[in-house]
């Protein structure tokens, strides 16, 4: 699904040099490389504050802690996403409220959010799924009207650009009150271990979060707030800083591969290729996810695997049906889109090193299955 070795071979000299610098200085925790990466990512995103942390799940949890959400507060998020999004809500004894998504871009549905808002609602967590921004303009308008926080889950969409109706643009993760991202190795900007970060333009919130990530300390051994131990180590920061200048090229490579997939599937009636909302830069294709109709999706997975083609089903079970998050409040009639997507979606290999020969083999093998 991801050719990390091929990507590394293209930039190995700069990565190796950056890692070696950390080893030689022995500044492994909160060293200069962490601060260099932080500043460079702030500049890339045009955001005031980037606070690195240990992983993307921590980033979500810390963002919620920084906002001061209290047990029992309701947090609305999408039913069709990875469990980390709802996991941290539950860990903080907040109340997760899962809602349906759009059938085209798979992102959280605005009307479903409206229906779910109650006096206990305190935040909305839109997930920019598979690399494409949710409808942030509508979400921010809704949040303002109801005095809600917006926490962007940007784990899959770093590098994407959101375009407002008036033509103004902003990077994904810089629009809400606060945002989280993951630097898991398979992400568009991935390190060689675990890593994450929180973004915000709010000075006071940034100050709070900087204490939370470091045991609640602003001064050594002075614990002013309840915190956690969640720091991005210097070696991971070195890798990320070496890769950051290539991020836009990586995103362009993924879009180029997606366009070639689209062209190959153009006349195949059983396949619905990924929808793009807005301009080309709105989607960075963390995943290339098809919807298949009238065929056995699981049999297709087996067929591709038998021909040495990796593929993924993201996600096979809705969050509202996961054992950990089952709740009598939910009505199956409110999840018609998600319940269908889990039966129809399949993601094909998507990475910066995909070449024409690989794409041709993948697409022809898939089409052959469909055509019998």
KETI-684532 format. One record per atom (N, C-alpha, C): residue in three letters; x, y, z. Coordinates in steps of 0.05 Angstrom, whole numbers. Example, Ala and Ser with C-alpha at 12.3 -4.5 7.8 and 13.67 -1.06 7.14 Angstrom:
! residues 2
 resn   east  north     up
  ALA    264   -114    156
  ALA    246    -90    156
  ALA    264    -66    156
  SER    257    -45    142
  SER    273    -21    143
  SER    258      1    157
! end
This chain:
! residues 372
 resn   east  north     up
  UNK     17    -24      0
  UNK      0      0      0
  UNK     17     25      0
  UNK     41     24     13
  UNK     58     47     15
  UNK     87     38     11
  UNK    102     51     -7
  UNK    129     44    -13
  UNK    148     62      2
  UNK    151     58     28
  UNK    168     75     44
  UNK    198     72     37
  UNK    205     48     29
  UNK    233     43     21
  UNK    241     59     -4
  UNK    223     58    -24
  UNK    228     73    -48
  UNK    230    103    -43
  UNK    212    113    -26
  UNK    213    141    -19
  UNK    239    148     -5
  UNK    247    131     14
  UNK    272    136     29
  UNK    296    137     10
  UNK    297    118     -9
  UNK    320    118    -27
  UNK    323    144    -43
  UNK    301    158    -47
  UNK    302    183    -62
  UNK    314    206    -45
  UNK    313    204    -19
  UNK    321    226     -1
  UNK    340    216     21
  UNK    352    193     17
  UNK    367    180     39
  UNK    390    197     49
  UNK    404    212     31
  UNK    427    228     40
  UNK    418    249     60
  UNK    397    264     53
  UNK    388    285     71
  UNK    376    274     97
  UNK    362    252     95
  UNK    351    239    119
  UNK    373    229    137
  UNK    392    214    126
  UNK    414    203    141
  UNK    430    225    155
  UNK    435    246    140
  UNK    451    269    152
  UNK    436    282    175
  UNK    410    285    172
  UNK    394    297    193
  UNK    393    280    218
  UNK    390    254    214
  UNK    390    236    237
  UNK    417    235    251
  UNK    438    234    234
  UNK    465    233    246
  UNK    471    258    263
  UNK    460    280    254
  UNK    464    305    269
  UNK    452    303    297
  UNK    429    290    299
  UNK    416    287    325
  UNK    433    268    342
  UNK    442    246    331
  UNK    458    227    346
  UNK    484    239    356
  UNK    497    256    340
  UNK    522    268    348
  UNK    518    289    370
  UNK    496    303    369
  UNK    491    323    390
  UNK    479    311    415
  UNK    468    286    413
  UNK    455    271    434
  UNK    432    287    447
  UNK    419    305    432
  UNK    396    320    442
  UNK    371    305    432
  UNK    364    283    446
  UNK    344    265    436
  UNK    315    273    443
  UNK    311    289    464
  UNK    285    298    472
  UNK    284    328    472
  UNK    264    340    457
  UNK    261    369    456
  UNK    287    383    447
  UNK    302    370    430
  UNK    327    382    420
  UNK    322    402    398
  UNK    344    413    387
  UNK    341    434    367
  UNK    325    425    342
  UNK    327    400    335
  UNK    313    390    311
  UNK    283    392    315
  UNK    273    388    339
  UNK    244    390    344
  UNK    235    418    340
  UNK    251    437    350
  UNK    243    465    347
  UNK    246    475    318
  UNK    266    465    304
  UNK    269    472    276
  UNK    245    462    259
  UNK    238    437    264
  UNK    215    426    250
  UNK    189    441    256
  UNK    186    448    282
  UNK    162    463    290
  UNK    160    489    275
  UNK    182    504    274
  UNK    182    530    261
  UNK    177    527    231
  UNK    189    507    218
  UNK    186    503    190
  UNK    158    494    183
  UNK    145    478    200
  UNK    118    470    195
  UNK     99    493    199
  UNK    104    510    219
  UNK     87    534    223
  UNK     88    551    198
  UNK    112    554    186
  UNK    114    571    162
  UNK    100    558    138
  UNK    103    532    135
  UNK     89    518    113
  UNK     59    520    115
  UNK     48    517    139
  UNK     19    518    143
  UNK      8    546    145
  UNK     26    565    150
  UNK     17    593    156
  UNK     -1    593    181
  UNK      8    579    202
  UNK     -6    578    227
  UNK     12    588    249
  UNK      1    600    270
  UNK     18    613    290
  UNK     32    593    308
  UNK     19    571    314
  UNK     31    552    333
  UNK     29    523    324
  UNK     51    510    323
  UNK     52    481    321
  UNK     64    470    346
  UNK     51    451    359
  UNK     61    439    383
  UNK     65    409    377
  UNK     90    400    373
  UNK     94    372    368
  UNK     88    354    392
  UNK     80    329    387
  UNK     75    310    408
  UNK     81    282    398
  UNK     75    262    415
  UNK     85    235    410
  UNK     70    220    388
  UNK     44    226    383
  UNK     29    212    362
  UNK      3    227    357
  UNK    -10    219    336
  UNK    -35    233    328
  UNK    -58    229    347
  UNK    -60    206    360
  UNK    -81    202    380
  UNK    -77    220    404
  UNK    -52    222    413
  UNK    -46    241    435
  UNK    -54    269    427
  UNK    -48    276    402
  UNK    -53    303    392
  UNK    -83    310    395
  UNK   -100    291    388
  UNK   -129    295    391
  UNK   -137    298    420
  UNK   -127    281    437
  UNK   -134    281    465
  UNK   -124    307    478
  UNK   -100    316    472
  UNK    -88    340    484
  UNK   -103    365    474
  UNK   -112    365    449
  UNK   -128    387    439
  UNK   -153    390    455
  UNK   -166    368    461
  UNK   -191    369    477
  UNK   -185    377    506
  UNK   -163    367    517
  UNK   -156    375    544
  UNK   -150    405    545
  UNK   -137    416    525
  UNK   -130    444    524
  UNK   -155    462    523
  UNK   -176    452    510
  UNK   -201    467    508
  UNK   -217    467    534
  UNK   -209    450    553
  UNK   -223    450    579
  UNK   -249    436    578
  UNK   -253    417    560
  UNK   -278    402    559
  UNK   -282    385    584
  UNK   -306    383    593
  UNK   -312    370    619
  UNK   -327    344    614
  UNK   -324    324    633
  UNK   -340    299    631
  UNK   -369    305    627
  UNK   -381    290    608
  UNK   -409    294    601
  UNK   -413    313    578
  UNK   -394    330    571
  UNK   -397    347    547
  UNK   -398    330    522
  UNK   -416    337    504
  UNK   -420    322    480
  UNK   -402    332    458
  UNK   -390    313    443
  UNK   -372    320    421
  UNK   -382    305    396
  UNK   -389    320    375
  UNK   -399    308    351
  UNK   -377    301    332
  UNK   -377    277    321
  UNK   -357    270    301
  UNK   -369    249    282
  UNK   -353    242    262
  UNK   -363    224    240
  UNK   -363    195    249
  UNK   -382    180    240
  UNK   -385    152    245
  UNK   -365    136    228
  UNK   -358    147    204
  UNK   -341    132    185
  UNK   -313    143    186
  UNK   -297    132    205
  UNK   -269    140    208
  UNK   -255    120    225
  UNK   -229    125    230
  UNK   -214    108    248
  UNK   -222    113    277
  UNK   -219     93    293
  UNK   -229     94    321
  UNK   -216    114    338
  UNK   -191    123    332
  UNK   -177    142    349
  UNK   -193    167    353
  UNK   -208    175    333
  UNK   -224    200    336
  UNK   -244    199    359
  UNK   -258    177    361
  UNK   -278    174    383
  UNK   -265    163    408
  UNK   -243    149    405
  UNK   -229    137    428
  UNK   -221    158    449
  UNK   -210    180    440
  UNK   -201    200    458
  UNK   -224    215    472
  UNK   -246    217    457
  UNK   -270    229    469
  UNK   -279    212    493
  UNK   -280    186    489
  UNK   -288    167    511
  UNK   -267    167    534
  UNK   -242    168    527
  UNK   -221    167    548
  UNK   -223    191    567
  UNK   -232    214    557
  UNK   -235    238    573
  UNK   -262    240    587
  UNK   -278    218    585
  UNK   -305    217    597
  UNK   -323    238    585
  UNK   -317    246    560
  UNK   -336    262    545
  UNK   -356    244    532
  UNK   -376    255    520
  UNK   -397    238    507
  UNK   -395    239    477
  UNK   -386    218    464
  UNK   -384    218    435
  UNK   -412    217    423
  UNK   -416    234    402
  UNK   -441    234    387
  UNK   -433    229    358
  UNK   -439    205    348
  UNK   -431    198    321
  UNK   -454    205    302
  UNK   -446    216    278
  UNK   -465    223    258
  UNK   -456    213    231
  UNK   -474    212    212
  UNK   -469    201    185
  UNK   -452    220    169
  UNK   -442    209    146
  UNK   -424    224    128
  UNK   -437    227    101
  UNK   -424    243     84
  UNK   -433    247     57
  UNK   -427    222     40
  UNK   -444    216     20
  UNK   -439    193      3
  UNK   -417    197    -17
  UNK   -411    223    -23
  UNK   -391    228    -44
  UNK   -362    231    -33
  UNK   -358    250    -14
  UNK   -331    254     -4
  UNK   -325    240     22
  UNK   -345    226     33
  UNK   -342    210     58
  UNK   -338    227     83
  UNK   -340    253     81
  UNK   -335    270    104
  UNK   -362    276    118
  UNK   -360    286    143
  UNK   -382    290    161
  UNK   -404    307    147
  UNK   -429    298    151
  UNK   -452    310    138
  UNK   -462    334    155
  UNK   -465    357    142
  UNK   -472    382    156
  UNK   -500    379    168
  UNK   -519    369    153
  UNK   -547    366    164
  UNK   -548    347    188
  UNK   -531    327    187
  UNK   -530    308    209
  UNK   -518    321    234
  UNK   -499    339    230
  UNK   -488    355    253
  UNK   -510    372    265
  UNK   -525    386    248
  UNK   -546    403    258
  UNK   -566    388    275
  UNK   -574    365    266
  UNK   -593    348    279
  UNK   -583    338    306
  UNK   -557    335    309
  UNK   -545    323    333
  UNK   -539    344    355
  UNK   -540    369    349
  UNK   -532    390    368
  UNK   -554    391    390
  UNK   -544    391    415
  UNK   -561    394    439
  UNK   -549    415    457
  UNK   -562    422    479
  UNK   -550    441    498
  UNK   -524    430    510
  UNK   -519    404    509
  UNK   -495    393    520
  UNK   -472    392    500
  UNK   -477    398    475
  UNK   -456    398    455
  UNK   -436    420    460
  UNK   -411    412    459
  UNK   -390    432    463
  UNK   -369    433    440
  UNK   -368    412    423
  UNK   -348    412    402
  UNK   -356    395    379
  UNK   -345    401    356
  UNK   -348    385    331
  UNK   -320    377    323
  UNK   -317    351    315
  UNK   -291    342    305
  UNK   -295    332    276
  UNK   -291    349    257
  UNK   -291    340    229
  UNK   -266    325    222
  UNK   -268    303    209
  UNK   -245    287    200
  UNK   -241    291    170
  UNK   -218    301    162
  UNK   -213    304    133
  UNK   -204    277    122
  UNK   -225    261    115
  UNK   -220    233    110
  UNK   -207    228     83
  UNK   -188    210     83
  UNK   -173    200     60
  UNK   -157    222     46
  UNK   -156    246     58
  UNK   -140    267     46
  UNK   -155    291     35
  UNK   -181    291     39
  UNK   -198    313     29
  UNK   -212    328     51
  UNK   -211    354     49
  UNK   -223    371     70
  UNK   -253    368     72
  UNK   -262    368     97
  UNK   -291    370    102
  UNK   -301    398     96
  UNK   -327    402     96
  UNK   -338    428     90
  UNK   -334    447    113
  UNK   -310    458    115
  UNK   -303    474    139
  UNK   -318    500    140
  UNK   -324    512    118
  UNK   -338    538    118
  UNK   -365    535    132
  UNK   -380    513    125
  UNK   -406    508    137
  UNK   -403    500    166
  UNK   -382    485    172
  UNK   -378    476    200
  UNK   -371    499    218
  UNK   -354    517    209
  UNK   -347    540    225
  UNK   -371    559    230
  UNK   -387    562    209
  UNK   -411    578    212
  UNK   -430    566    232
  UNK   -433    540    231
  UNK   -451    526    250
  UNK   -440    528    278
  UNK   -414    525    281
  UNK   -401    526    307
  UNK   -404    554    320
  UNK   -401    574    303
  UNK   -404    602    313
  UNK   -432    607    323
  UNK   -451    597    308
  UNK   -480    601    315
  UNK   -487    588    342
  UNK   -473    566    348
  UNK   -480    550    372
  UNK   -458    552    394
  UNK   -438    569    389
  UNK   -416    573    408
  UNK   -402    547    414
  UNK   -393    533    393
  UNK   -380    507    395
  UNK   -351    509    387
  UNK   -334    492    398
  UNK   -307    490    389
  UNK   -306    471    364
  UNK   -287    477    346
  UNK   -282    459    323
  UNK   -253    448    326
  UNK   -251    422    327
  UNK   -225    408    329
  UNK   -221    392    303
  UNK   -204    401    285
  UNK   -199    387    260
  UNK   -182    362    265
  UNK   -192    339    256
  UNK   -175    315    256
  UNK   -162    314    228
  UNK   -137    323    227
  UNK   -123    327    202
  UNK   -102    305    198
  UNK   -107    282    210
  UNK    -87    260    208
  UNK    -82    250    180
  UNK   -102    253    162
  UNK   -100    243    135
  UNK    -98    264    113
  UNK    -96    289    121
  UNK    -99    310    100
  UNK    -78    332    102
  UNK    -55    327    115
  UNK    -35    348    117
  UNK    -26    355     88
  UNK    -24    380     82
  UNK    -17    389     55
  UNK    -41    396     38
  UNK    -65    388     46
  UNK    -89    395     30
  UNK    -96    425     35
  UNK   -109    436     15
  UNK   -117    464     17
  UNK   -147    466     15
  UNK   -159    482     33
  UNK   -188    486     32
  UNK   -194    513     19
  UNK   -213    514      1
  UNK   -220    539    -13
  UNK   -248    547     -4
  UNK   -250    571      7
  UNK   -276    583     15
  UNK   -291    592    -10
  UNK   -317    598     -6
  UNK   -334    606    -29
  UNK   -324    632    -41
  UNK   -311    649    -25
  UNK   -301    674    -36
  UNK   -273    672    -49
  UNK   -263    647    -51
  UNK   -238    642    -64
  UNK   -213    642    -46
  UNK   -216    651    -22
  UNK   -194    651     -3
  UNK   -187    622      5
  UNK   -162    617     11
  UNK   -153    590     16
  UNK   -139    588     43
  UNK   -139    564     55
  UNK   -125    559     80
  UNK   -117    529     79
  UNK    -95    523     92
  UNK    -86    496     94
  UNK   -104    480    113
  UNK   -110    455    107
  UNK   -124    438    125
  UNK   -110    438    152
  UNK   -126    440    173
  UNK   -114    440    200
  UNK   -110    467    211
  UNK   -116    488    196
  UNK   -111    515    205
  UNK   -137    532    207
  UNK   -159    518    204
  UNK   -185    532    201
  UNK   -201    532    227
  UNK   -201    509    241
  UNK   -216    506    266
  UNK   -201    520    289
  UNK   -213    517    312
  UNK   -200    529    336
  UNK   -173    515    342
  UNK   -172    489    336
  UNK   -148    474    341
  UNK   -149    449    323
  UNK   -126    438    317
  UNK   -125    415    299
  UNK   -104    395    308
  UNK   -108    370    301
  UNK    -88    350    307
  UNK    -80    336    281
  UNK    -55    325    281
  UNK    -47    310    259
  UNK    -29    287    268
  UNK    -26    267    251
  UNK     -9    244    257
  UNK     14    244    237
  UNK     38    236    246
  UNK     61    231    229
  UNK     68    202    227
  UNK     48    184    230
  UNK     51    156    227
  UNK     65    151    200
  UNK     83    131    198
  UNK    100    128    174
  UNK     85    128    147
  UNK     60    118    147
  UNK     46    116    121
  UNK     32    142    113
  UNK     33    162    131
  UNK     19    188    124
  UNK     35    202    102
  UNK     21    222     90
  UNK     34    237     69
  UNK     60    251     78
  UNK     60    260    103
  UNK     84    269    117
  UNK     88    250    141
  UNK    104    230    138
  UNK    107    210    158
  UNK    136    208    168
  UNK    139    201    194
  UNK    165    197    205
  UNK    172    167    205
  UNK    193    159    219
  UNK    201    131    219
  UNK    195    119    247
  UNK    172    126    257
  UNK    162    116    283
  UNK    136    130    287
  UNK    130    136    312
  UNK    105    150    318
  UNK    111    180    322
  UNK     92    196    315
  UNK     94    225    319
  UNK     68    239    313
  UNK     65    263    324
  UNK     41    278    319
  UNK     45    307    325
  UNK     24    323    321
  UNK     26    352    327
  UNK     -2    364    330
  UNK     -3    386    344
  UNK    -27    402    347
  UNK    -22    429    335
  UNK    -42    440    320
  UNK    -39    467    308
  UNK    -61    485    319
  UNK    -54    510    323
  UNK    -74    530    331
  UNK    -64    558    326
  UNK    -82    577    322
  UNK    -76    605    319
  UNK    -82    620    345
  UNK    -91    606    366
  UNK    -99    617    391
  UNK    -75    617    410
  UNK    -65    640    418
  UNK    -41    642    435
  UNK    -46    629    462
  UNK    -68    635    475
  UNK    -74    624    501
  UNK    -76    593    500
  UNK    -90    584    480
  UNK    -94    555    477
  UNK    -67    541    472
  UNK    -50    553    456
  UNK    -24    542    450
  UNK     -7    540    476
  UNK     -9    561    492
  UNK      6    561    518
  UNK     -4    538    535
  UNK    -30    534    537
  UNK    -41    513    553
  UNK    -31    486    543
  UNK    -32    482    517
  UNK    -25    456    505
  UNK      5    450    509
  UNK     22    470    508
  UNK     51    466    512
  UNK     56    455    540
  UNK     41    464    559
  UNK     44    453    586
  UNK     33    424    587
  UNK     11    419    575
  UNK     -2    393    577
  UNK     16    371    565
  UNK     29    376    543
  UNK     46    356    530
  UNK     70    348    547
  UNK     77    365    566
  UNK    102    361    581
  UNK     96    360    611
  UNK     78    341    619
  UNK     72    336    647
  UNK     60    361    661
  UNK     48    379    646
  UNK     37    403    658
  UNK     57    423    667
  UNK     82    421    657
  UNK    103    439    666
  UNK    108    462    646
  UNK    111    486    656
  UNK    121    508    641
  UNK    149    515    651
  UNK    154    508    676
  UNK    180    511    689
  UNK    186    483    701
  UNK    210    474    698
  UNK    217    447    707
  UNK    210    443    737
  UNK    195    420    741
  UNK    186    412    767
  UNK    164    430    779
  UNK    153    447    763
  UNK    130    463    771
  UNK    106    454    754
  UNK     88    440    765
  UNK     66    428    750
  UNK     41    445    754
  UNK     35    461    734
  UNK     13    481    737
  UNK    -14    470    728
  UNK    -13    450    710
  UNK    -38    438    700
  UNK    -34    408    699
  UNK    -56    393    698
  UNK    -54    364    694
  UNK    -45    359    666
  UNK    -23    345    663
  UNK    -12    340    636
  UNK     -7    311    630
  UNK      6    306    608
  UNK     14    279    600
  UNK     43    280    590
  UNK     54    257    585
  UNK     81    256    573
  UNK     78    249    544
  UNK     79    270    527
  UNK     75    265    498
  UNK     93    284    483
  UNK    117    275    477
  UNK    136    292    463
  UNK    146    278    438
  UNK    149    294    417
  UNK    161    284    392
  UNK    191    282    396
  UNK    203    258    392
  UNK    232    256    397
  UNK    247    268    374
  UNK    272    276    379
  UNK    288    291    360
  UNK    294    276    334
  UNK    298    250    336
  UNK    303    235    312
  UNK    279    235    293
  UNK    255    232    304
  UNK    231    234    287
  UNK    228    262    275
  UNK    234    282    291
  UNK    233    310    281
  UNK    253    314    259
  UNK    276    302    261
  UNK    297    304    240
  UNK    287    292    214
  UNK    274    269    216
  UNK    263    256    192
  UNK    241    274    179
  UNK    223    284    196
  UNK    201    301    186
  UNK    211    327    174
  UNK    231    339    186
  UNK    242    364    176
  UNK    256    359    149
  UNK    268    336    146
  UNK    281    329    120
  UNK    260    324     98
  UNK    237    314    106
  UNK    216    307     86
  UNK    198    331     80
  UNK    195    349     99
  UNK    176    371     95
  UNK    179    387     69
  UNK    204    393     60
  UNK    206    407     34
  UNK    195    392     10
  UNK    191    366     13
  UNK    182    349     -9
  UNK    151    344     -7
  UNK    138    355     14
  UNK    110    348     18
  UNK     92    355     -5
  UNK     96    379    -16
  UNK     79    387    -39
  UNK     84    369    -63
  UNK    109    361    -67
  UNK    115    343    -89
  UNK    102    316    -84
  UNK    103    307    -59
  UNK     90    281    -52
  UNK     60    282    -58
  UNK     47    304    -51
  UNK     19    307    -55
  UNK     13    308    -85
  UNK     29    322   -101
  UNK     26    323   -130
  UNK     29    295   -142
  UNK     48    279   -132
  UNK     52    252   -142
  UNK     28    235   -137
  UNK     16    238   -114
  UNK     -8    223   -107
  UNK    -32    231   -125
  UNK    -35    257   -129
  UNK    -56    267   -147
  UNK    -52    256   -175
  UNK    -27    256   -184
  UNK    -21    245   -211
  UNK    -29    216   -213
  UNK    -22    200   -193
  UNK    -29    172   -193
  UNK    -59    169   -192
  UNK    -73    185   -176
  UNK   -102    184   -175
  UNK   -115    190   -202
  UNK   -104    209   -216
  UNK   -115    216   -243
  UNK   -112    192   -262
  UNK    -90    178   -259
  UNK    -85    155   -277
  UNK   -104    132   -270
  UNK   -108    128   -244
  UNK   -128    109   -236
  UNK   -156    116   -247
  UNK   -163    141   -244
  UNK   -189    151   -254
  UNK   -193    145   -284
  UNK   -172    151   -299
  UNK   -173    147   -328
  UNK   -177    118   -335
  UNK   -164    100   -320
  UNK   -167     71   -326
  UNK   -195     61   -319
  UNK   -208     73   -299
  UNK   -234     63   -290
  UNK   -257     79   -302
  UNK   -251     97   -320
  UNK   -271    117   -330
  UNK   -296    103   -341
  UNK   -293     82   -355
  UNK   -316     69   -368
  UNK   -326     43   -355
  UNK   -318     40   -330
  UNK   -325     16   -315
  UNK   -349     23   -297
  UNK   -373     12   -305
  UNK   -398     20   -292
  UNK   -399     12   -262
  UNK   -385    -10   -255
  UNK   -386    -20   -228
  UNK   -368     -5   -208
  UNK   -354     15   -218
  UNK   -335     29   -201
  UNK   -342     59   -200
  UNK   -342     70   -176
  UNK   -344     99   -173
  UNK   -318    110   -162
  UNK   -304    126   -177
  UNK   -278    136   -169
  UNK   -282    159   -149
  UNK   -260    166   -135
  UNK   -262    186   -114
  UNK   -272    213   -124
  UNK   -290    225   -108
  UNK   -301    251   -114
  UNK   -282    272   -104
  UNK   -279    294   -119
  UNK   -262    317   -111
  UNK   -281    341   -107
  UNK   -279    353    -84
  UNK   -294    377    -79
  UNK   -276    401    -82
  UNK   -285    421    -96
  UNK   -268    445    -99
  UNK   -245    441   -118
  UNK   -224    456   -114
  UNK   -201    455   -132
  UNK   -184    431   -128
  UNK   -165    426   -146
  UNK   -148    402   -145
  UNK   -132    399   -119
  UNK   -125    422   -107
  UNK   -108    421    -84
  UNK   -123    414    -58
  UNK   -150    409    -61
  UNK   -166    402    -37
  UNK   -162    373    -28
  UNK   -151    357    -46
  UNK   -148    328    -40
  UNK   -119    320    -43
  UNK   -108    307    -23
  UNK    -80    298    -24
  UNK    -78    268    -25
  UNK   -100    254    -27
  UNK   -101    225    -32
  UNK    -83    209    -13
  UNK    -89    213     13
  UNK    -76    195     32
  UNK    -85    166     25
  UNK   -110    163     17
  UNK   -120    138      6
  UNK   -134    143    -20
  UNK   -132    124    -38
  UNK   -148    125    -63
  UNK   -170    104    -59
  UNK   -194    113    -54
  UNK   -216     96    -45
  UNK   -238     95    -65
  UNK   -244     72    -75
  UNK   -265     67    -95
  UNK   -291     58    -80
  UNK   -313     63    -93
  UNK   -338     49    -85
  UNK   -345     29   -108
  UNK   -349      4   -100
  UNK   -356    -16   -120
  UNK   -385    -23   -117
  UNK   -398    -27   -140
  UNK   -427    -33   -140
  UNK   -433    -58   -156
  UNK   -450    -75   -145
  UNK   -459    -99   -160
  UNK   -439   -121   -162
  UNK   -417   -119   -146
  UNK   -398   -141   -146
  UNK   -391   -147   -117
  UNK   -378   -170   -113
  UNK   -371   -179    -86
  UNK   -345   -166    -78
  UNK   -347   -146    -61
  UNK   -323   -130    -53
  UNK   -302   -148    -40
  UNK   -311   -166    -22
  UNK   -292   -182     -7
  UNK   -279   -203    -26
  UNK   -293   -212    -45
  UNK   -281   -230    -65
  UNK   -260   -214    -82
  UNK   -266   -189    -87
  UNK   -247   -172   -102
  UNK   -221   -169    -85
  UNK   -224   -165    -60
  UNK   -200   -162    -42
  UNK   -183   -188    -45
  UNK   -196   -211    -43
  UNK   -181   -236    -45
  UNK   -168   -239    -73
  UNK   -182   -230    -94
  UNK   -170   -232   -121
  UNK   -145   -214   -123
  UNK   -147   -190   -113
  UNK   -124   -172   -115
  UNK   -100   -183    -98
  UNK   -106   -193    -74
  UNK    -85   -204    -58
  UNK    -72   -228    -71
  UNK    -88   -244    -84
  UNK    -77   -268    -98
  UNK    -59   -260   -121
  UNK    -62   -236   -131
  UNK    -44   -226   -152
  UNK    -23   -206   -141
  UNK    -18   -209   -115
  UNK      3   -194   -101
  UNK     -2   -164   -102
  UNK    -27   -156   -102
  UNK    -35   -128   -101
  UNK    -47   -122    -73
  UNK    -34   -107    -57
  UNK    -45   -100    -31
  UNK    -69    -81    -34
  UNK    -88    -83    -16
  UNK   -111    -65    -17
  UNK   -121    -63     12
  UNK   -138    -44     17
  UNK   -149    -41     44
  UNK   -178    -35     43
  UNK   -192    -42     65
  UNK   -220    -35     69
  UNK   -221    -16     93
  UNK   -223     10     87
  UNK   -224     30    108
  UNK   -251     44    106
  UNK   -271     35    122
  UNK   -269     18    146
  UNK   -291     -3    145
  UNK   -286    -27    155
  UNK   -305    -49    152
  UNK   -329    -48    171
  UNK   -326    -34    194
  UNK   -347    -33    213
  UNK   -351     -4    222
  UNK   -376      6    221
  UNK   -381     33    231
  UNK   -374     36    260
  UNK   -366     59    269
  UNK   -359     63    297
  UNK   -383     58    315
  UNK   -407     65    306
  UNK   -430     61    324
  UNK   -437     32    328
  UNK   -425     14    312
  UNK   -429    -15    316
  UNK   -405    -29    328
  UNK   -384    -14    334
  UNK   -361    -25    348
  UNK   -369    -31    377
  UNK   -360    -53    388
  UNK   -368    -61    415
  UNK   -362    -39    435
  UNK   -340    -25    432
  UNK   -332     -5    452
  UNK   -350     19    452
  UNK   -364     24    429
  UNK   -379     49    426
  UNK   -408     46    420
  UNK   -418     21    423
  UNK   -447     17    420
  UNK   -462     33    441
  UNK   -484     46    432
  UNK   -499     63    450
  UNK   -529     62    441
  UNK   -546     59    461
  UNK   -575     56    455
  UNK   -586     82    443
  UNK   -572    104    445
  UNK   -582    129    434
  UNK   -583    128    403
  UNK   -567    111    391
  UNK   -564    111    362
  UNK   -587     97    348
  UNK   -595    108    326
  UNK   -616     96    309
  UNK   -604     89    282
  UNK   -606     64    274
  UNK   -594     55    249
  UNK   -603     72    225
  UNK   -627     83    226
  UNK   -637     99    204
  UNK   -621    124    200
  UNK   -605    132    220
  UNK   -589    156    218
  UNK   -561    151    206
  UNK   -556    126    199
  UNK   -529    119    189
  UNK   -531    104    162
  UNK   -549    112    145
  UNK   -554     98    120
  UNK   -529     99    102
  UNK   -516    122    101
  UNK   -493    124     83
  UNK   -469    108     94
  UNK   -463    111    119
  UNK   -440     96    130
  UNK   -445     66    128
  UNK   -469     58    135
  UNK   -475     29    134
  UNK   -472     17    106
  UNK   -475     34     85
  UNK   -471     24     58
  UNK   -442     26     50
  UNK   -428     47     59
  UNK   -400     51     51
  UNK   -383     28     61
  UNK   -388     18     85
  UNK   -372     -4     96
  UNK   -374    -29     79
  UNK   -394    -31     63
  UNK   -398    -54     45
  UNK   -385    -49     18
  UNK   -382    -24     10
  UNK   -374    -17    -17
  UNK   -346     -8    -21
  UNK   -332      3     -1
  UNK   -307     16     -5
  UNK   -283     -3     -7
  UNK   -264      4    -23
  UNK   -239    -10    -25
  UNK   -217     10    -33
  UNK   -195      9    -19
  UNK   -173     28    -25
  UNK   -150     13    -38
  UNK   -140     25    -59
  UNK   -118     14    -75
  UNK    -91     26    -66
  UNK    -69     13    -74
  UNK    -43     25    -67
  UNK    -41     54    -75
  UNK    -31     71    -57
  UNK    -27     99    -63
  UNK     -3    109    -48
  UNK     17    118    -63
  UNK     42    128    -51
  UNK     57    144    -73
  UNK     78    156    -64
  UNK     93    174    -82
  UNK    109    160   -103
  UNK    114    134    -99
  UNK    131    119   -118
  UNK    116    103   -139
  UNK     89    105   -139
  UNK     74     90   -159
  UNK     82     98   -187
  UNK     88     78   -204
  UNK     95     84   -232
  UNK     73     74   -251
  UNK     76     80   -276
  UNK     55     73   -296
  UNK     52     43   -298
  UNK     73     28   -297
  UNK     72     -1   -299
  UNK     56    -13   -276
  UNK     61     -3   -252
  UNK     47    -13   -229
  UNK     17     -6   -231
  UNK     11     18   -238
  UNK    -17     27   -241
  UNK    -32     10   -262
  UNK    -18      5   -284
  UNK    -31    -11   -305
  UNK    -36    -39   -296
  UNK    -18    -51   -281
  UNK    -22    -78   -271
  UNK    -45    -79   -251
  UNK    -45    -60   -233
  UNK    -67    -59   -212
  UNK    -94    -55   -225
  UNK    -96    -36   -243
  UNK   -122    -30   -255
  UNK   -132    -52   -274
  UNK   -114    -64   -290
  UNK   -122    -85   -308
  UNK   -130   -110   -292
  UNK   -117   -116   -270
  UNK   -124   -139   -254
  UNK   -151   -135   -242
  UNK   -157   -111   -232
  UNK   -183   -105   -221
  UNK   -205   -106   -242
  UNK   -200    -94   -265
  UNK   -220    -94   -286
  UNK   -226   -122   -296
  UNK   -205   -139   -297
  UNK   -209   -166   -306
  UNK   -228   -181   -287
  UNK   -226   -176   -261
  UNK   -244   -189   -242
  UNK   -272   -180   -247
  UNK   -276   -154   -252
  UNK   -303   -144   -256
  UNK   -316   -155   -282
  UNK   -300   -157   -302
  UNK   -310   -166   -328
  UNK   -312   -197   -330
  UNK   -302   -210   -309
  UNK   -305   -239   -308
  UNK   -284   -253   -325
! end
